[in-house]
Amino acid sequence: MKRNILFVFLSVFIIIFDQITKFAVLKNFQYAERLNIIPNFFDLTLVFNPGAAFSFLSNQNGWQKYFFLILAIVVSCYLIYAVFKKHFGLLGSIGAMMIVGGAIGNVIDRLIHGQVVDFLLFYFGNYYYPAFNVADSFICIGAGLLLLESAKKKKDK
């Protein structure tokens, strides 16, 4: 039980951290305004993404908001269930709850703003990585931990 509480705390921390960073950007930036942090590499900015990663489905007429809301909730419920039932080892459980925290952070954006708030912009010359946020970062790290655990299990067999 104590283990599960720690995993829930991890997700709640990620949600709060994500929302605090988004609130700060929304309060201090105008849309598309950029603040250079590392010359020719990293800016803070404010953009909105009605789609998913890399603006996937962002040019649709609004149905994607509900699709991604439902998808995030279903995946989060499954991952919480799997962690509580100990379907993952330690790395996988940490990764799963990072995904849950990130997914719920973005769900909150979709419910409040109708789209996701993005503000981290990395680039080199004319090559840009699409802007993203703290929640997206934790989703990616969490997925990486799940993959790492899966690869470790296959290697141990």
Protein Blocks (a to p, Z undefined) as FASTA:
>chain_A
ZZmmmmmmmmmmmmmmmmmmmmmmmmmpcehiacdfbghkbccdddddfbdehhiaklpg
hlmmmmmmmmmmmmmmmmmmmmmnopacfklmmmmmmmmmmmmmmmmmmmmnopacdfbd
cdehjbccddddfklmmmmmmmmmmmmmmmmmmmmZZ
